[in-house]
């Protein structure tokens, strides 16, 4: 809870994971379309891939394995410059803050993608894989809903309802990812990938991605 709280640099408003562009392009225009967008990201999009990589990183860290190759794969799979910066910058920020819980040089180095960094930290601390995945995905959804409030897609009450509605989706995705391997990587959210690319030139904008 501490690692995925707003106290950490990953719990702020800096990134929208292309949601801002989706709102600007009217792909996401109301609570219903926002829910569909988030469900697709969790089940078939970059967040599914992040969950699979999280699980692989958890296993590698728990068994004293080398996660450098997993981190390189995660960086290679980022579909745009903003997506790459988002995951690497947040990963580096997470590792800097999480160092307070670890002995020096135990955690992966700066430049490690967020999903790898959090997965490795959970593995090193023997946090149950499915619990760690659920918390990681829940934090992503919560940040997306905070962004949606700022983008006037929904209000506070609507965001709370969406969070409640999406909890089963988060739980199912975490459960699937807990038994996944890297062979399960793959996404089918092309509009989200295009939105991430188009956001690079969106003006004006509130978010870095």
HELIX and SHEET records of a PDB file:
HELIX    1   1 UNK A    9  UNK A   11  5                                   3    
HELIX    2   2 UNK A   19  UNK A   24  1                                   6    
HELIX    3   3 UNK A   31  UNK A   44  1                                  14    
HELIX    4   4 UNK A   46  UNK A   62  1                                  17    
HELIX    5   5 UNK A   68  UNK A   76  1                                   9    
HELIX    6   6 UNK A   81  UNK A   98  1                                  18    
HELIX    7   7 UNK A   99  UNK A  101  5                                   3    
HELIX    8   8 UNK A  114  UNK A  124  1                                  11    
HELIX    9   9 UNK A  129  UNK A  150  1                                  22    
HELIX   10  10 UNK A  156  UNK A  178  1                                  23    
HELIX   11  11 UNK A  182  UNK A  184  5                                   3    
HELIX   12  12 UNK A  190  UNK A  198  1                                   9    
HELIX   13  13 UNK A  199  UNK A  201  5                                   3    
END                                                                             
